[in-house]
Amino acid sequence: MATNNFSRLLLSNRGICVRKFSTTVELAQKKYELLVIGGGTGGCSISNKFASKLGRGNVGVIEPNEIHYYQPMWTLVGGGVKKLKHTAMPMASVLPDKADWIKSRVSKFDPQNNQVTTSDGDTISYNYLVVAMGMQLNYGNIKGLLDALKTDDRVCSNYSANYVKKTYPALSNFQGGTAIFTFPNTPIKCAGAPQKIMYLAEEIFRKNGKRDGTKVIFNTSLGVIFGVKKYADRLLEIIKQRNIEVNYKTNLIEIIPETSEAVFQNLDTNETKSYKYDFIHVTPPMSAPDALRESSLVNEAGFLDVNKGTLQHTKYRNIFGIGDCTSAPTSKTAAAVAGQSGILRKNLQALLDGKEVYAQYDGYTSCPLITGRGKCILAEFDYDAQPLETFPIDQGKERWTMYHMKKDVMPPLYWRILLSGFWEGPRFYRKLMHFGRGK
């Protein structure tokens, strides 16, 4: 399938060697040995692992989007370090060429009959299903936010390709006043991102001579600044040094651009309070996609109900989940997907071979906490919120090397190795660097 001019530009700009393009299929009804729902990080990784093993036409991937984005880089796009085009590749170039790309959405799950229905009305059957649908951004759940994002240049959000390009111009044009950064009352992708852009913004304000006349506020629905004590303690030190105000259990419920007001609700008392803003970065509420939430596959919280160790569905043994849409109780990051992909590969292959699942995911995830240009705390931890660090140094310290790794090393690792199905997390290297004593 030929690319359009935009796709060719993306490929030539990146200098990254890619495989043959995946092909799309049009079908009224088809059955696959393995059906993957989603062409994000998890979906690409798993489909690439199994497409060659199972053979051409035996793996199907349902994914409606033409472009695959490396979303972890959007903090740096919002901070003026990267461009949005640096985070994009044609979807056809990252899906396996031996898989069928079904360019549609899932509208209904029928696990009893091993079938899904697409938004185009097609019924697709499977022997094994991997659900990798990611998270749904619910901007409309905050009153006035969608209109404000369209009409007010001071209202920004790094979590969407539609809005991330607004952030850096708004920060550059900021003339002082009140800058607010929010964290919603739902699980979100990359829980560190809402404050990473805050640190970059505060640095921009200082560089532009606007910091003295500025109040920087972080209003978070959480009760802590970060879920792992070691990194939380270091972040609180930075927040104190930079004179940033933090309000916990404080959830954004409305934006009023006409009066430059943001209305927050205290989650303990239910009382509301309005803040005047001169800049606001909003992290939207998120959930699993509606089609998944409305199915019988989710738990009470609305996420794909999987065993947190094996990633196998708790009711349907031929269904697995990976990434943000699952109930696995760890931070929702690309690093978590990498760790999960190895576990899912082993367990799905075991079932294909007529054996029982055995591999266990320990909850490994990572969050590079950028605290400024050239500064990054590399948080790595497990299900127990205990540090699970790769390098034999104190990763709780701000380091240029970790910033360089986030900015320059991780993108090619993502495009060339993780999406291709070869990167399954740093466990081997962690053991090597800790002389076999690491987990």
VOTOR-791153 format. One record per residue (C-alpha): x, y, z; residue in three letters. Coordinates in Angstrom, 1 decimal. Example, Ala and Ser with C-alpha at 12.3 -4.5 7.8 and 13.67 -1.06 7.14 Angstrom:
2
u/v/w/res
12.3/-4.5/7.8/ALA .
13.7/-1.1/7.1/SER .
***
This chain:
439
u/v/w/res
0.0/0.0/0.0/MET .
1.5/3.3/-1.0/ALA .
2.0/6.1/1.5/THR .
0.7/9.6/1.0/ASN .
3.1/12.6/0.9/ASN .
2.8/13.3/4.6/PHE .
3.8/9.7/5.4/SER .
6.8/9.8/3.1/ARG .
7.9/13.0/4.8/LEU .
7.7/11.4/8.2/LEU .
9.8/8.5/7.0/LEU .
12.4/10.6/5.3/SER .
12.7/13.0/8.3/ASN .
13.3/10.2/10.8/ARG .
16.1/8.3/9.1/GLY .
14.6/5.1/10.6/ILE .
14.7/1.8/8.7/CYS .
11.2/0.3/8.6/VAL .
9.7/-2.9/7.3/ARG .
7.3/-3.3/4.4/LYS .
4.0/-1.6/4.9/PHE .
1.2/-3.5/6.5/SER .
-1.8/-3.9/4.2/THR .
-5.4/-3.1/5.0/THR .
-8.2/-5.6/4.4/VAL .
-11.8/-5.2/3.7/GLU .
-14.0/-8.0/5.0/LEU .
-17.5/-9.0/5.9/ALA .
-16.5/-11.9/8.0/GLN .
-13.2/-13.5/8.8/LYS .
-11.5/-15.6/11.5/LYS .
-8.0/-15.2/12.9/TYR .
-5.8/-17.3/15.0/GLU .
-4.9/-14.1/16.8/LEU .
-6.8/-10.9/16.8/LEU .
-5.2/-7.8/18.3/VAL .
-7.4/-4.8/19.2/ILE .
-5.4/-1.6/18.9/GLY .
-2.3/-0.4/17.0/GLY .
-0.7/1.5/19.9/GLY .
2.5/0.5/21.7/THR .
1.1/-2.8/23.0/GLY .
-0.8/-3.8/19.9/GLY .
2.2/-3.2/17.6/CYS .
4.6/-5.1/19.9/SER .
2.4/-8.2/20.2/ILE .
1.3/-8.3/16.6/SER .
4.9/-8.1/15.5/ASN .
5.9/-10.9/17.9/LYS .
3.3/-13.3/16.5/PHE .
2.7/-12.3/12.8/ALA .
5.8/-14.2/11.5/SER .
5.2/-17.2/13.9/LYS .
1.6/-17.7/12.9/LEU .
2.0/-16.9/9.2/GLY .
0.6/-14.4/6.8/ARG .
-3.1/-13.7/7.2/GLY .
-3.4/-15.4/10.6/ASN .
-3.0/-12.3/12.7/VAL .
-5.5/-9.4/12.4/GLY .
-5.1/-5.9/13.9/VAL .
-8.1/-3.6/14.3/ILE .
-6.9/0.0/14.4/GLU .
-8.7/3.0/12.8/PRO .
-5.8/5.6/12.9/ASN .
-3.5/6.3/10.0/GLU .
-0.7/7.8/12.2/ILE .
1.0/6.2/15.2/HIS .
2.3/8.7/17.8/TYR .
5.1/8.3/20.3/TYR .
3.1/9.9/23.0/GLN .
5.8/9.9/25.8/PRO .
7.5/12.6/23.8/MET .
4.6/15.0/24.0/TRP .
5.9/16.6/27.2/THR .
9.0/17.7/25.3/LEU .
6.8/19.0/22.4/VAL .
4.8/21.1/24.9/GLY .
8.1/22.2/26.5/GLY .
9.5/23.4/23.1/GLY .
12.2/20.8/22.9/VAL .
10.7/18.6/20.2/LYS .
8.2/19.1/17.3/LYS .
5.0/17.1/16.9/LEU .
6.3/15.7/13.6/LYS .
9.2/14.1/15.5/HIS .
6.6/11.9/17.3/THR .
4.7/10.5/14.3/ALA .
5.0/7.6/11.9/MET .
2.5/6.1/9.4/PRO .
0.6/3.3/11.1/MET .
1.2/1.1/8.1/ALA .
5.0/1.3/8.7/SER .
4.8/0.0/12.4/VAL .
2.3/-2.8/12.0/LEU .
3.7/-6.1/10.7/PRO .
3.4/-6.7/7.0/ASP .
2.3/-10.3/7.5/LYS .
-0.7/-9.2/9.6/ALA .
-4.1/-7.9/8.2/ASP .
-4.7/-4.3/9.2/TRP .
-8.5/-3.8/9.7/ILE .
-8.9/-0.1/9.6/LYS .
-11.9/0.2/11.8/SER .
-13.0/0.3/15.5/ARG .
-14.4/-2.4/17.7/VAL .
-18.0/-1.5/18.7/SER .
-19.0/-4.7/20.4/LYS .
-17.3/-7.7/22.1/PHE .
-18.9/-11.2/22.1/ASP .
-16.4/-13.3/24.1/PRO .
-18.8/-16.2/24.5/GLN .
-18.7/-16.7/20.7/ASN .
-15.1/-15.5/20.2/ASN .
-16.2/-12.6/18.1/GLN .
-16.0/-8.8/17.9/VAL .
-18.1/-6.5/15.8/THR .
-16.5/-3.4/14.1/THR .
-18.0/0.0/13.6/SER .
-18.4/-0.9/10.0/ASP .
-20.7/-3.8/10.9/GLY .
-18.2/-6.6/10.2/ASP .
-18.1/-9.6/12.5/THR .
-14.6/-10.9/13.1/ILE .
-13.9/-14.2/14.9/SER .
-10.7/-15.3/16.7/TYR .
-9.1/-18.2/18.5/ASN .
-7.1/-15.8/20.7/TYR .
-7.7/-12.2/21.5/LEU .
-5.3/-9.5/22.8/VAL .
-6.9/-6.3/23.9/VAL .
-4.6/-3.3/23.6/ALA .
-7.0/-0.4/23.3/MET .
-5.2/2.2/25.4/GLY .
-7.0/5.0/27.2/MET .
-9.8/7.3/26.1/GLN .
-9.4/11.0/26.7/LEU .
-12.6/12.4/28.2/ASN .
-12.1/16.2/27.7/TYR .
-15.9/16.6/27.6/GLY .
-16.2/15.5/31.2/ASN .
-14.9/18.9/32.3/ILE .
-17.5/21.6/31.7/LYS .
-16.4/24.2/29.3/GLY .
-13.0/22.6/28.6/LEU .
-13.6/21.7/24.9/LEU .
-14.7/25.2/24.1/ASP .
-11.8/26.7/26.0/ALA .
-9.3/24.6/24.2/LEU .
-10.7/25.9/20.9/LYS .
-11.0/29.6/21.9/THR .
-8.5/30.4/24.6/ASP .
-4.8/30.3/23.7/ASP .
-3.9/30.1/27.4/ARG .
-5.7/26.7/27.9/VAL .
-3.5/23.9/26.9/CYS .
-3.2/20.1/27.1/SER .
-0.2/17.9/26.1/ASN .
-2.3/14.7/26.1/TYR .
-3.7/15.1/22.6/SER .
-2.1/15.6/19.2/ALA .
-4.9/18.1/18.6/ASN .
-3.8/20.4/21.4/TYR .
-0.1/19.7/22.3/VAL .
1.1/22.3/19.8/LYS .
-0.7/25.1/21.8/LYS .
1.5/24.6/24.9/THR .
4.9/26.0/24.0/TYR .
3.6/29.2/22.3/PRO .
1.4/29.8/25.3/ALA .
4.3/29.4/27.7/LEU .
6.5/31.6/25.5/SER .
3.9/34.4/25.4/ASN .
3.1/34.2/29.1/PHE .
3.5/37.6/30.8/GLN .
3.1/36.6/34.4/GLY .
0.2/36.0/36.7/GLY .
-1.1/32.5/37.7/THR .
-0.1/29.3/35.9/ALA .
-2.1/26.2/36.9/ILE .
-1.4/22.6/36.2/PHE .
-3.9/19.8/36.9/THR .
-4.2/16.1/37.6/PHE .
-7.7/14.6/37.3/PRO .
-9.6/12.2/39.5/ASN .
-9.1/9.2/37.3/THR .
-6.3/6.8/36.3/PRO .
-4.2/8.5/33.5/ILE .
-1.4/7.7/31.0/LYS .
2.0/8.5/32.5/CYS .
1.1/9.9/35.9/ALA .
4.2/12.0/36.0/GLY .
3.5/14.0/32.9/ALA .
1.1/16.5/34.5/PRO .
4.0/17.8/36.7/GLN .
6.8/17.3/34.1/LYS .
5.3/20.1/32.0/ILE .
5.0/22.2/35.1/MET .
8.8/22.0/35.8/TYR .
9.6/22.9/32.2/LEU .
7.1/25.8/32.3/ALA .
8.6/27.2/35.5/GLU .
12.0/27.1/33.9/GLU .
10.7/28.9/30.8/ILE .
9.2/31.6/33.1/PHE .
12.5/32.1/34.8/ARG .
14.4/32.2/31.5/LYS .
12.0/34.8/30.2/ASN .
12.2/37.0/33.3/GLY .
8.5/36.4/34.3/LYS .
9.0/34.1/37.3/ARG .
9.0/36.9/40.0/ASP .
5.5/37.9/39.0/GLY .
4.1/34.4/38.7/THR .
2.4/32.0/41.0/LYS .
2.8/28.4/39.9/VAL .
0.1/26.0/41.2/ILE .
-0.2/22.2/40.9/PHE .
-3.8/21.1/41.7/ASN .
-3.9/17.4/42.0/THR .
-6.7/15.0/42.8/SER .
-4.2/12.7/44.5/LEU .
-3.1/12.8/48.1/GLY .
0.6/12.6/47.3/VAL .
2.9/14.1/44.8/ILE .
4.1/10.7/43.5/PHE .
3.2/7.2/44.4/GLY .
6.8/6.0/45.2/VAL .
8.2/7.6/48.4/LYS .
11.8/7.8/47.2/LYS .
10.9/9.9/44.2/TYR .
8.2/11.8/46.0/ALA .
10.7/13.0/48.6/ASP .
13.0/14.3/45.9/ARG .
10.2/16.0/43.9/LEU .
9.0/17.7/47.1/LEU .
12.4/19.1/47.6/GLU .
12.4/20.5/44.0/ILE .
8.9/21.9/44.5/ILE .
10.0/23.7/47.7/LYS .
13.1/25.1/46.0/GLN .
11.1/26.5/43.1/ARG .
8.3/27.9/45.3/ASN .
5.5/25.9/43.7/ILE .
2.1/25.7/45.4/GLU .
0.6/22.2/45.6/VAL .
-3.0/21.5/46.5/ASN .
-4.0/17.9/47.1/TYR .
-7.4/16.3/46.6/LYS .
-8.3/19.1/44.3/THR .
-10.1/18.2/41.1/ASN .
-10.8/20.4/38.1/LEU .
-14.6/20.4/37.2/ILE .
-15.1/23.5/35.0/GLU .
-13.3/26.0/32.8/ILE .
-14.8/29.5/32.2/ILE .
-12.7/31.2/29.6/PRO .
-14.9/34.3/29.5/GLU .
-13.8/35.2/33.0/THR .
-10.5/33.3/33.0/SER .
-11.6/31.0/35.8/GLU .
-10.9/27.4/36.6/ALA .
-13.3/25.8/39.1/VAL .
-12.0/23.0/41.3/PHE .
-13.7/20.6/43.8/GLN .
-12.1/19.5/47.0/ASN .
-12.6/15.7/47.0/LEU .
-12.7/15.5/50.8/ASP .
-15.2/18.2/51.5/THR .
-16.9/18.6/48.1/ASN .
-16.5/22.4/48.4/GLU .
-15.7/24.3/45.2/THR .
-13.1/27.0/44.7/LYS .
-12.5/29.2/41.6/SER .
-9.0/30.2/40.6/TYR .
-8.2/33.0/38.1/LYS .
-5.7/31.7/35.5/TYR .
-3.3/33.4/33.1/ASP .
-2.2/29.9/31.8/PHE .
-3.6/26.5/32.6/ILE .
-2.4/23.0/31.5/HIS .
-5.2/20.5/31.8/VAL .
-4.8/16.8/32.1/THR .
-8.1/15.4/31.0/PRO .
-10.0/12.6/32.8/PRO .
-9.4/9.2/31.2/MET .
-11.0/5.8/31.0/SER .
-10.9/2.6/29.0/ALA .
-12.6/3.1/25.6/PRO .
-16.4/3.1/25.7/ASP .
-16.8/-0.1/23.7/ALA .
-14.6/-1.9/26.2/LEU .
-16.3/-0.4/29.2/ARG .
-19.7/-1.4/28.0/GLU .
-18.6/-5.0/27.5/SER .
-18.6/-8.0/29.9/SER .
-14.8/-8.0/29.9/LEU .
-14.2/-5.2/32.5/VAL .
-14.0/-5.0/36.3/ASN .
-16.0/-2.6/38.4/GLU .
-13.6/0.2/37.6/ALA .
-14.2/-0.2/33.9/GLY .
-10.8/-1.7/32.9/PHE .
-10.1/-5.1/31.2/LEU .
-10.2/-7.6/34.0/ASP .
-6.9/-9.5/33.9/VAL .
-4.8/-11.4/36.3/ASN .
-2.1/-8.9/37.3/LYS .
0.6/-11.5/37.0/GLY .
-0.2/-13.5/33.9/THR .
-2.2/-10.7/32.1/LEU .
-4.8/-13.4/31.1/GLN .
-8.4/-12.4/31.4/HIS .
-9.9/-13.6/34.7/THR .
-12.9/-15.3/33.0/LYS .
-11.9/-16.0/29.4/TYR .
-8.6/-18.0/29.1/ARG .
-8.1/-17.1/25.4/ASN .
-8.2/-13.4/26.1/ILE .
-5.2/-11.3/27.2/PHE .
-4.7/-7.6/27.8/GLY .
-1.7/-5.3/27.6/ILE .
-1.1/-1.7/28.4/GLY .
-3.3/1.2/29.6/ASP .
-6.7/-0.4/29.2/CYS .
-6.1/-3.3/31.6/THR .
-6.7/-3.6/35.3/SER .
-3.0/-4.3/36.1/ALA .
-2.4/-2.0/39.1/PRO .
0.7/-0.2/37.8/THR .
1.4/3.1/36.2/SER .
0.3/3.3/32.6/LYS .
3.4/3.9/30.6/THR .
5.2/2.6/27.5/ALA .
7.8/1.1/29.8/ALA .
5.1/-1.0/31.5/ALA .
4.0/-2.2/28.1/VAL .
7.5/-3.3/27.3/ALA .
7.6/-5.4/30.5/GLY .
4.2/-6.8/29.9/GLN .
4.9/-7.7/26.3/SER .
7.5/-10.4/27.4/GLY .
5.1/-11.9/29.9/ILE .
2.2/-11.9/27.4/LEU .
4.5/-13.5/24.7/ARG .
5.4/-16.4/26.9/LYS .
1.9/-17.0/28.2/ASN .
0.2/-16.7/24.8/LEU .
2.8/-19.0/23.3/GLN .
2.2/-21.5/26.1/ALA .
-1.5/-21.7/25.3/LEU .
-0.8/-22.0/21.6/LEU .
1.5/-25.0/22.4/ASP .
-1.3/-26.6/24.6/GLY .
0.4/-25.7/27.9/LYS .
-0.6/-23.6/30.9/GLU .
0.4/-19.9/31.4/VAL .
3.3/-19.5/33.7/TYR .
5.1/-16.2/33.3/ALA .
4.4/-13.5/36.0/GLN .
4.6/-9.7/35.5/TYR .
6.1/-7.9/38.5/ASP .
4.5/-4.6/37.8/GLY .
7.6/-3.0/36.4/TYR .
7.1/0.5/35.0/THR .
9.2/3.6/34.5/SER .
8.6/7.3/34.5/CYS .
11.4/9.6/33.4/PRO .
10.5/12.7/35.5/LEU .
11.8/15.6/33.6/ILE .
12.4/18.6/35.9/THR .
14.0/21.0/33.4/GLY .
16.0/21.0/30.3/ARG .
19.0/18.7/31.0/GLY .
17.5/17.4/34.2/LYS .
15.6/14.1/34.8/CYS .
14.8/11.7/37.6/ILE .
14.4/8.2/36.2/LEU .
11.8/6.6/38.4/ALA .
11.5/2.8/38.0/GLU .
9.4/0.7/40.3/PHE .
7.2/-2.4/40.7/ASP .
3.7/-3.4/41.9/TYR .
4.7/-2.7/45.5/ASP .
5.8/0.9/44.7/ALA .
9.4/-0.1/45.5/GLN .
12.2/1.2/43.3/PRO .
13.3/-1.3/40.7/LEU .
16.2/0.6/39.2/GLU .
18.2/-0.4/36.2/THR .
21.4/1.6/36.8/PHE .
23.8/1.1/39.7/PRO .
23.4/4.8/40.7/ILE .
20.9/6.8/42.7/ASP .
18.2/7.4/40.0/GLN .
16.3/9.7/42.4/GLY .
18.9/12.4/41.7/LYS .
18.4/14.9/38.8/GLU .
20.8/13.9/36.1/ARG .
21.7/15.1/32.6/TRP .
22.4/11.5/31.5/THR .
18.8/10.5/32.3/MET .
17.5/13.5/30.4/TYR .
19.6/12.6/27.4/HIS .
18.3/9.0/27.6/MET .
14.7/10.3/27.6/LYS .
15.2/12.8/24.8/LYS .
17.6/11.0/22.5/ASP .
17.9/7.3/23.3/VAL .
14.4/6.2/24.1/MET .
12.8/7.4/20.8/PRO .
14.8/5.1/18.5/PRO .
14.5/2.3/21.0/LEU .
10.8/2.8/20.8/TYR .
10.5/2.9/17.0/TRP .
13.0/0.3/16.1/ARG .
12.9/-2.2/19.0/ILE .
9.8/-2.0/21.2/LEU .
7.2/-1.6/18.4/LEU .
9.0/-4.4/16.4/SER .
8.5/-6.8/19.4/GLY .
12.1/-7.1/20.4/PHE .
12.3/-5.0/23.5/TRP .
10.8/-6.5/26.6/GLU .
12.1/-4.2/29.3/GLY .
15.5/-3.7/31.0/PRO .
15.3/-6.8/33.3/ARG .
18.4/-8.5/31.7/PHE .
20.4/-5.3/31.8/TYR .
19.3/-4.6/35.4/ARG .
20.7/-7.9/36.5/LYS .
23.9/-7.4/34.5/LEU .
24.5/-3.9/36.0/MET .
23.8/-5.2/39.5/HIS .
26.0/-8.2/39.0/PHE .
23.0/-10.6/39.0/GLY .
21.6/-9.4/42.3/ARG .
18.8/-7.3/40.7/GLY .
15.2/-8.5/40.3/LYS .
***
